[in-house]
Amino acid sequence: TTHTETQTRTDNQTMHHVIDSLNKRPTAVRKDLVQLFQKVYEGFKRHDEGFKGHYQ
């Protein structure tokens, strides 16, 4: 395998590990995290749209 393939496999395992540990946490914690991710994502989208609108 090439270095890139190995790296990708390692990254995937890391992601699975993170997701697994999140799934094992109490539901309340997971909900908070999901909401946090959504807020961050919405913030980025808004910022991105504002940025595009500013330079058109």
mmCIF file of the N, C-alpha and C atoms, coordinates in Angstrom:
data_MODEL
# 
_entry.id   MODEL 
# 
loop_
_atom_site.group_PDB 
_atom_site.id 
_atom_site.type_symbol 
_atom_site.label_atom_id 
_atom_site.label_alt_id 
_atom_site.label_comp_id 
_atom_site.label_asym_id 
_atom_site.label_entity_id 
_atom_site.label_seq_id 
_atom_site.pdbx_PDB_ins_code 
_atom_site.Cartn_x 
_atom_site.Cartn_y 
_atom_site.Cartn_z 
_atom_site.occupancy 
_atom_site.B_iso_or_equiv 
_atom_site.pdbx_formal_charge 
_atom_site.auth_seq_id 
_atom_site.auth_comp_id 
_atom_site.auth_asym_id 
_atom_site.auth_atom_id 
_atom_site.pdbx_PDB_model_num 
ATOM 1   N N  . THR A 1 1  ? 0.844   -1.203 0.000  1.00 0.00 ? 1  THR A N  1 
ATOM 2   C CA . THR A 1 1  ? 0.000   0.000  0.000  1.00 0.00 ? 1  THR A CA 1 
ATOM 3   C C  . THR A 1 1  ? 0.874   1.246  0.000  1.00 0.00 ? 1  THR A C  1 
ATOM 4   N N  . THR A 1 2  ? 0.362   2.295  -0.614 1.00 0.00 ? 2  THR A N  1 
ATOM 5   C CA . THR A 1 2  ? 1.090   3.559  -0.616 1.00 0.00 ? 2  THR A CA 1 
ATOM 6   C C  . THR A 1 2  ? 0.893   4.250  0.719  1.00 0.00 ? 2  THR A C  1 
ATOM 7   N N  . HIS A 1 3  ? 1.681   5.272  0.942  1.00 0.00 ? 3  HIS A N  1 
ATOM 8   C CA . HIS A 1 3  ? 1.577   6.029  2.193  1.00 0.00 ? 3  HIS A CA 1 
ATOM 9   C C  . HIS A 1 3  ? 0.193   6.650  2.323  1.00 0.00 ? 3  HIS A C  1 
ATOM 10  N N  . THR A 1 4  ? -0.325  7.162  1.202  1.00 0.00 ? 4  THR A N  1 
ATOM 11  C CA . THR A 1 4  ? -1.624  7.841  1.219  1.00 0.00 ? 4  THR A CA 1 
ATOM 12  C C  . THR A 1 4  ? -2.729  6.875  1.627  1.00 0.00 ? 4  THR A C  1 
ATOM 13  N N  . GLU A 1 5  ? -2.706  5.657  1.062  1.00 0.00 ? 5  GLU A N  1 
ATOM 14  C CA . GLU A 1 5  ? -3.720  4.659  1.406  1.00 0.00 ? 5  GLU A CA 1 
ATOM 15  C C  . GLU A 1 5  ? -3.676  4.341  2.892  1.00 0.00 ? 5  GLU A C  1 
ATOM 16  N N  . THR A 1 6  ? -2.456  4.166  3.411  1.00 0.00 ? 6  THR A N  1 
ATOM 17  C CA . THR A 1 6  ? -2.297  3.868  4.831  1.00 0.00 ? 6  THR A CA 1 
ATOM 18  C C  . THR A 1 6  ? -2.817  5.023  5.664  1.00 0.00 ? 6  THR A C  1 
ATOM 19  N N  . GLN A 1 7  ? -2.481  6.242  5.263  1.00 0.00 ? 7  GLN A N  1 
ATOM 20  C CA . GLN A 1 7  ? -2.916  7.430  5.989  1.00 0.00 ? 7  GLN A CA 1 
ATOM 21  C C  . GLN A 1 7  ? -4.438  7.511  6.013  1.00 0.00 ? 7  GLN A C  1 
ATOM 22  N N  . THR A 1 8  ? -5.063  7.279  4.853  1.00 0.00 ? 8  THR A N  1 
ATOM 23  C CA . THR A 1 8  ? -6.521  7.328  4.764  1.00 0.00 ? 8  THR A CA 1 
ATOM 24  C C  . THR A 1 8  ? -7.142  6.288  5.675  1.00 0.00 ? 8  THR A C  1 
ATOM 25  N N  . ARG A 1 9  ? -6.580  5.089  5.674  1.00 0.00 ? 9  ARG A N  1 
ATOM 26  C CA . ARG A 1 9  ? -7.109  4.025  6.518  1.00 0.00 ? 9  ARG A CA 1 
ATOM 27  C C  . ARG A 1 9  ? -7.014  4.437  7.989  1.00 0.00 ? 9  ARG A C  1 
ATOM 28  N N  . THR A 1 10 ? -5.888  5.020  8.376  1.00 0.00 ? 10 THR A N  1 
ATOM 29  C CA . THR A 1 10 ? -5.705  5.475  9.757  1.00 0.00 ? 10 THR A CA 1 
ATOM 30  C C  . THR A 1 10 ? -6.721  6.552  10.095 1.00 0.00 ? 10 THR A C  1 
ATOM 31  N N  . ASP A 1 11 ? -6.916  7.509  9.187  1.00 0.00 ? 11 ASP A N  1 
ATOM 32  C CA . ASP A 1 11 ? -7.890  8.581  9.412  1.00 0.00 ? 11 ASP A CA 1 
ATOM 33  C C  . ASP A 1 11 ? -9.287  8.001  9.591  1.00 0.00 ? 11 ASP A C  1 
ATOM 34  N N  . ASN A 1 12 ? -9.648  7.035  8.752  1.00 0.00 ? 12 ASN A N  1 
ATOM 35  C CA . ASN A 1 12 ? -10.967 6.413  8.843  1.00 0.00 ? 12 ASN A CA 1 
ATOM 36  C C  . ASN A 1 12 ? -11.145 5.720  10.184 1.00 0.00 ? 12 ASN A C  1 
ATOM 37  N N  . GLN A 1 13 ? -10.102 5.014  10.631 1.00 0.00 ? 13 GLN A N  1 
ATOM 38  C CA . GLN A 1 13 ? -10.173 4.338  11.926 1.00 0.00 ? 13 GLN A CA 1 
ATOM 39  C C  . GLN A 1 13 ? -10.346 5.362  13.038 1.00 0.00 ? 13 GLN A C  1 
ATOM 40  N N  . THR A 1 14 ? -9.638  6.474  12.931 1.00 0.00 ? 14 THR A N  1 
ATOM 41  C CA . THR A 1 14 ? -9.747  7.531  13.933 1.00 0.00 ? 14 THR A CA 1 
ATOM 42  C C  . THR A 1 14 ? -11.163 8.074  13.963 1.00 0.00 ? 14 THR A C  1 
ATOM 43  N N  . MET A 1 15 ? -11.730 8.341  12.773 1.00 0.00 ? 15 MET A N  1 
ATOM 44  C CA . MET A 1 15 ? -13.093 8.855  12.697 1.00 0.00 ? 15 MET A CA 1 
ATOM 45  C C  . MET A 1 15 ? -14.074 7.862  13.326 1.00 0.00 ? 15 MET A C  1 
ATOM 46  N N  . HIS A 1 16 ? -13.922 6.574  12.987 1.00 0.00 ? 16 HIS A N  1 
ATOM 47  C CA . HIS A 1 16 ? -14.801 5.547  13.551 1.00 0.00 ? 16 HIS A CA 1 
ATOM 48  C C  . HIS A 1 16 ? -14.673 5.527  15.065 1.00 0.00 ? 16 HIS A C  1 
ATOM 49  N N  . HIS A 1 17 ? -13.442 5.672  15.547 1.00 0.00 ? 17 HIS A N  1 
ATOM 50  C CA . HIS A 1 17 ? -13.207 5.669  16.991 1.00 0.00 ? 17 HIS A CA 1 
ATOM 51  C C  . HIS A 1 17 ? -13.917 6.847  17.644 1.00 0.00 ? 17 HIS A C  1 
ATOM 52  N N  . VAL A 1 18 ? -13.802 8.028  17.023 1.00 0.00 ? 18 VAL A N  1 
ATOM 53  C CA . VAL A 1 18 ? -14.458 9.228  17.557 1.00 0.00 ? 18 VAL A CA 1 
ATOM 54  C C  . VAL A 1 18 ? -15.968 9.039  17.575 1.00 0.00 ? 18 VAL A C  1 
ATOM 55  N N  . ILE A 1 19 ? -16.514 8.544  16.454 1.00 0.00 ? 19 ILE A N  1 
ATOM 56  C CA . ILE A 1 19 ? -17.958 8.341  16.348 1.00 0.00 ? 19 ILE A CA 1 
ATOM 57  C C  . ILE A 1 19 ? -18.416 7.303  17.375 1.00 0.00 ? 19 ILE A C  1 
ATOM 58  N N  . ASP A 1 20 ? -17.651 6.222  17.513 1.00 0.00 ? 20 ASP A N  1 
ATOM 59  C CA . ASP A 1 20 ? -17.994 5.191  18.496 1.00 0.00 ? 20 ASP A CA 1 
ATOM 60  C C  . ASP A 1 20 ? -18.033 5.769  19.900 1.00 0.00 ? 20 ASP A C  1 
ATOM 61  N N  . SER A 1 21 ? -17.017 6.541  20.261 1.00 0.00 ? 21 SER A N  1 
ATOM 62  C CA . SER A 1 21 ? -16.978 7.088  21.614 1.00 0.00 ? 21 SER A CA 1 
ATOM 63  C C  . SER A 1 21 ? -18.103 8.094  21.813 1.00 0.00 ? 21 SER A C  1 
ATOM 64  N N  . LEU A 1 22 ? -18.461 8.835  20.745 1.00 0.00 ? 22 LEU A N  1 
ATOM 65  C CA . LEU A 1 22 ? -19.599 9.753  20.848 1.00 0.00 ? 22 LEU A CA 1 
ATOM 66  C C  . LEU A 1 22 ? -20.888 8.969  21.066 1.00 0.00 ? 22 LEU A C  1 
ATOM 67  N N  . ASN A 1 23 ? -21.024 7.852  20.353 1.00 0.00 ? 23 ASN A N  1 
ATOM 68  C CA . ASN A 1 23 ? -22.235 7.038  20.464 1.00 0.00 ? 23 ASN A CA 1 
ATOM 69  C C  . ASN A 1 23 ? -22.370 6.408  21.847 1.00 0.00 ? 23 ASN A C  1 
ATOM 70  N N  . LYS A 1 24 ? -21.246 6.233  22.545 1.00 0.00 ? 24 LYS A N  1 
ATOM 71  C CA . LYS A 1 24 ? -21.290 5.614  23.872 1.00 0.00 ? 24 LYS A CA 1 
ATOM 72  C C  . LYS A 1 24 ? -21.596 6.639  24.951 1.00 0.00 ? 24 LYS A C  1 
ATOM 73  N N  . ARG A 1 25 ? -21.506 7.916  24.619 1.00 0.00 ? 25 ARG A N  1 
ATOM 74  C CA . ARG A 1 25 ? -21.781 8.964  25.611 1.00 0.00 ? 25 ARG A CA 1 
ATOM 75  C C  . ARG A 1 25 ? -23.277 9.084  25.874 1.00 0.00 ? 25 ARG A C  1 
ATOM 76  N N  . PRO A 1 26 ? -23.629 9.707  26.998 1.00 0.00 ? 26 PRO A N  1 
ATOM 77  C CA . PRO A 1 26 ? -25.048 9.931  27.288 1.00 0.00 ? 26 PRO A CA 1 
ATOM 78  C C  . PRO A 1 26 ? -25.699 10.746 26.178 1.00 0.00 ? 26 PRO A C  1 
ATOM 79  N N  . THR A 1 27 ? -26.976 10.477 25.947 1.00 0.00 ? 27 THR A N  1 
ATOM 80  C CA . THR A 1 27 ? -27.692 11.107 24.844 1.00 0.00 ? 27 THR A CA 1 
ATOM 81  C C  . THR A 1 27 ? -27.677 12.621 24.956 1.00 0.00 ? 27 THR A C  1 
ATOM 82  N N  . ALA A 1 28 ? -27.799 13.141 26.166 1.00 0.00 ? 28 ALA A N  1 
ATOM 83  C CA . ALA A 1 28 ? -27.839 14.593 26.364 1.00 0.00 ? 28 ALA A CA 1 
ATOM 84  C C  . ALA A 1 28 ? -26.560 15.231 25.835 1.00 0.00 ? 28 ALA A C  1 
ATOM 85  N N  . VAL A 1 29 ? -25.437 14.607 26.133 1.00 0.00 ? 29 VAL A N  1 
ATOM 86  C CA . VAL A 1 29 ? -24.155 15.136 25.674 1.00 0.00 ? 29 VAL A CA 1 
ATOM 87  C C  . VAL A 1 29 ? -24.116 15.124 24.156 1.00 0.00 ? 29 VAL A C  1 
ATOM 88  N N  . ARG A 1 30 ? -24.593 14.026 23.573 1.00 0.00 ? 30 ARG A N  1 
ATOM 89  C CA . ARG A 1 30 ? -24.564 13.900 22.116 1.00 0.00 ? 30 ARG A CA 1 
ATOM 90  C C  . ARG A 1 30 ? -25.446 14.967 21.481 1.00 0.00 ? 30 ARG A C  1 
ATOM 91  N N  . LYS A 1 31 ? -26.623 15.205 22.052 1.00 0.00 ? 31 LYS A N  1 
ATOM 92  C CA . LYS A 1 31 ? -27.524 16.225 21.512 1.00 0.00 ? 31 LYS A CA 1 
ATOM 93  C C  . LYS A 1 31 ? -26.856 17.587 21.546 1.00 0.00 ? 31 LYS A C  1 
ATOM 94  N N  . ASP A 1 32 ? -26.191 17.890 22.671 1.00 0.00 ? 32 ASP A N  1 
ATOM 95  C CA . ASP A 1 32 ? -25.494 19.170 22.797 1.00 0.00 ? 32 ASP A CA 1 
ATOM 96  C C  . ASP A 1 32 ? -24.434 19.309 21.715 1.00 0.00 ? 32 ASP A C  1 
ATOM 97  N N  . LEU A 1 33 ? -23.695 18.231 21.484 1.00 0.00 ? 33 LEU A N  1 
ATOM 98  C CA . LEU A 1 33 ? -22.641 18.265 20.475 1.00 0.00 ? 33 LEU A CA 1 
ATOM 99  C C  . LEU A 1 33 ? -23.224 18.490 19.092 1.00 0.00 ? 33 LEU A C  1 
ATOM 100 N N  . VAL A 1 34 ? -24.307 17.784 18.791 1.00 0.00 ? 34 VAL A N  1 
ATOM 101 C CA . VAL A 1 34 ? -24.945 17.932 17.483 1.00 0.00 ? 34 VAL A CA 1 
ATOM 102 C C  . VAL A 1 34 ? -25.406 19.369 17.296 1.00 0.00 ? 34 VAL A C  1 
ATOM 103 N N  . GLN A 1 35 ? -26.034 19.938 18.325 1.00 0.00 ? 35 GLN A N  1 
ATOM 104 C CA . GLN A 1 35 ? -26.495 21.322 18.239 1.00 0.00 ? 35 GLN A CA 1 
ATOM 105 C C  . GLN A 1 35 ? -25.316 22.265 18.046 1.00 0.00 ? 35 GLN A C  1 
ATOM 106 N N  . LEU A 1 36 ? -24.230 21.987 18.750 1.00 0.00 ? 36 LEU A N  1 
ATOM 107 C CA . LEU A 1 36 ? -23.038 22.823 18.621 1.00 0.00 ? 36 LEU A CA 1 
ATOM 108 C C  . LEU A 1 36 ? -22.518 22.769 17.190 1.00 0.00 ? 36 LEU A C  1 
ATOM 109 N N  . PHE A 1 37 ? -22.407 21.549 16.635 1.00 0.00 ? 37 PHE A N  1 
ATOM 110 C CA . PHE A 1 37 ? -21.940 21.402 15.259 1.00 0.00 ? 37 PHE A CA 1 
ATOM 111 C C  . PHE A 1 37 ? -22.846 22.158 14.297 1.00 0.00 ? 37 PHE A C  1 
ATOM 112 N N  . GLN A 1 38 ? -24.166 22.052 14.516 1.00 0.00 ? 38 GLN A N  1 
ATOM 113 C CA . GLN A 1 38 ? -25.116 22.731 13.639 1.00 0.00 ? 38 GLN A CA 1 
ATOM 114 C C  . GLN A 1 38 ? -24.929 24.240 13.721 1.00 0.00 ? 38 GLN A C  1 
ATOM 115 N N  . LYS A 1 39 ? -24.760 24.762 14.938 1.00 0.00 ? 39 LYS A N  1 
ATOM 116 C CA . LYS A 1 39 ? -24.572 26.203 15.110 1.00 0.00 ? 39 LYS A CA 1 
ATOM 117 C C  . LYS A 1 39 ? -23.319 26.664 14.382 1.00 0.00 ? 39 LYS A C  1 
ATOM 118 N N  . VAL A 1 40 ? -22.241 25.916 14.562 1.00 0.00 ? 40 VAL A N  1 
ATOM 119 C CA . VAL A 1 40 ? -20.977 26.264 13.908 1.00 0.00 ? 40 VAL A CA 1 
ATOM 120 C C  . VAL A 1 40 ? -21.157 26.244 12.397 1.00 0.00 ? 40 VAL A C  1 
ATOM 121 N N  . TYR A 1 41 ? -21.814 25.178 11.891 1.00 0.00 ? 41 TYR A N  1 
ATOM 122 C CA . TYR A 1 41 ? -22.036 25.036 10.458 1.00 0.00 ? 41 TYR A CA 1 
ATOM 123 C C  . TYR A 1 41 ? -22.877 26.192 9.928  1.00 0.00 ? 41 TYR A C  1 
ATOM 124 N N  . GLU A 1 42 ? -23.977 26.500 10.624 1.00 0.00 ? 42 GLU A N  1 
ATOM 125 C CA . GLU A 1 42 ? -24.835 27.614 10.213 1.00 0.00 ? 42 GLU A CA 1 
ATOM 126 C C  . GLU A 1 42 ? -24.042 28.912 10.207 1.00 0.00 ? 42 GLU A C  1 
ATOM 127 N N  . GLY A 1 43 ? -23.236 29.109 11.240 1.00 0.00 ? 43 GLY A N  1 
ATOM 128 C CA . GLY A 1 43 ? -22.414 30.311 11.332 1.00 0.00 ? 43 GLY A CA 1 
ATOM 129 C C  . GLY A 1 43 ? -21.477 30.419 10.147 1.00 0.00 ? 43 GLY A C  1 
ATOM 130 N N  . PHE A 1 44 ? -20.834 29.314 9.793  1.00 0.00 ? 44 PHE A N  1 
ATOM 131 C CA . PHE A 1 44 ? -19.920 29.316 8.652  1.00 0.00 ? 44 PHE A CA 1 
ATOM 132 C C  . PHE A 1 44 ? -20.666 29.634 7.367  1.00 0.00 ? 44 PHE A C  1 
ATOM 133 N N  . LYS A 1 45 ? -21.856 29.021 7.206  1.00 0.00 ? 45 LYS A N  1 
ATOM 134 C CA . LYS A 1 45 ? -22.635 29.252 5.987  1.00 0.00 ? 45 LYS A CA 1 
ATOM 135 C C  . LYS A 1 45 ? -23.009 30.725 5.874  1.00 0.00 ? 45 LYS A C  1 
ATOM 136 N N  . ARG A 1 46 ? -23.507 31.289 6.982  1.00 0.00 ? 46 ARG A N  1 
ATOM 137 C CA . ARG A 1 46 ? -23.895 32.696 6.986  1.00 0.00 ? 46 ARG A CA 1 
ATOM 138 C C  . ARG A 1 46 ? -22.704 33.581 6.668  1.00 0.00 ? 46 ARG A C  1 
ATOM 139 N N  . HIS A 1 47 ? -21.595 33.288 7.296  1.00 0.00 ? 47 HIS A N  1 
ATOM 140 C CA . HIS A 1 47 ? -20.378 34.071 7.082  1.00 0.00 ? 47 HIS A CA 1 
ATOM 141 C C  . HIS A 1 47 ? -19.954 33.986 5.622  1.00 0.00 ? 47 HIS A C  1 
ATOM 142 N N  . ASP A 1 48 ? -20.039 32.771 5.068  1.00 0.00 ? 48 ASP A N  1 
ATOM 143 C CA . ASP A 1 48 ? -19.652 32.533 3.686  1.00 0.00 ? 48 ASP A CA 1 
ATOM 144 C C  . ASP A 1 48 ? -20.553 33.314 2.740  1.00 0.00 ? 48 ASP A C  1 
ATOM 145 N N  . GLU A 1 49 ? -21.865 33.283 2.984  1.00 0.00 ? 49 GLU A N  1 
ATOM 146 C CA . GLU A 1 49 ? -22.809 33.999 2.127  1.00 0.00 ? 49 GLU A CA 1 
ATOM 147 C C  . GLU A 1 49 ? -22.579 35.497 2.228  1.00 0.00 ? 49 GLU A C  1 
ATOM 148 N N  . GLY A 1 50 ? -22.348 35.987 3.440  1.00 0.00 ? 50 GLY A N  1 
ATOM 149 C CA . GLY A 1 50 ? -22.072 37.408 3.640  1.00 0.00 ? 50 GLY A CA 1 
ATOM 150 C C  . GLY A 1 50 ? -20.815 37.807 2.908  1.00 0.00 ? 50 GLY A C  1 
ATOM 151 N N  . PHE A 1 51 ? -19.818 36.944 2.955  1.00 0.00 ? 51 PHE A N  1 
ATOM 152 C CA . PHE A 1 51 ? -18.535 37.184 2.306  1.00 0.00 ? 51 PHE A CA 1 
ATOM 153 C C  . PHE A 1 51 ? -18.729 37.282 0.798  1.00 0.00 ? 51 PHE A C  1 
ATOM 154 N N  . LYS A 1 52 ? -19.476 36.324 0.226  1.00 0.00 ? 52 LYS A N  1 
ATOM 155 C CA . LYS A 1 52 ? -19.729 36.327 -1.217 1.00 0.00 ? 52 LYS A CA 1 
ATOM 156 C C  . LYS A 1 52 ? -20.511 37.572 -1.611 1.00 0.00 ? 52 LYS A C  1 
ATOM 157 N N  . GLY A 1 53 ? -21.570 37.884 -0.842 1.00 0.00 ? 53 GLY A N  1 
ATOM 158 C CA . GLY A 1 53 ? -22.406 39.040 -1.146 1.00 0.00 ? 53 GLY A CA 1 
ATOM 159 C C  . GLY A 1 53 ? -21.602 40.326 -1.121 1.00 0.00 ? 53 GLY A C  1 
ATOM 160 N N  . HIS A 1 54 ? -20.632 40.393 -0.233 1.00 0.00 ? 54 HIS A N  1 
ATOM 161 C CA . HIS A 1 54 ? -19.830 41.600 -0.065 1.00 0.00 ? 54 HIS A CA 1 
ATOM 162 C C  . HIS A 1 54 ? -18.955 41.860 -1.290 1.00 0.00 ? 54 HIS A C  1 
ATOM 163 N N  . TYR A 1 55 ? -18.532 40.781 -1.957 1.00 0.00 ? 55 TYR A N  1 
ATOM 164 C CA . TYR A 1 55 ? -17.576 40.946 -3.050 1.00 0.00 ? 55 TYR A CA 1 
ATOM 165 C C  . TYR A 1 55 ? -18.179 40.777 -4.432 1.00 0.00 ? 55 TYR A C  1 
ATOM 166 N N  . GLN A 1 56 ? -19.521 40.770 -4.537 1.00 0.00 ? 56 GLN A N  1 
ATOM 167 C CA . GLN A 1 56 ? -20.124 40.613 -5.863 1.00 0.00 ? 56 GLN A CA 1 
ATOM 168 C C  . GLN A 1 56 ? -20.230 41.949 -6.565 1.00 0.00 ? 56 GLN A C  1 
# 
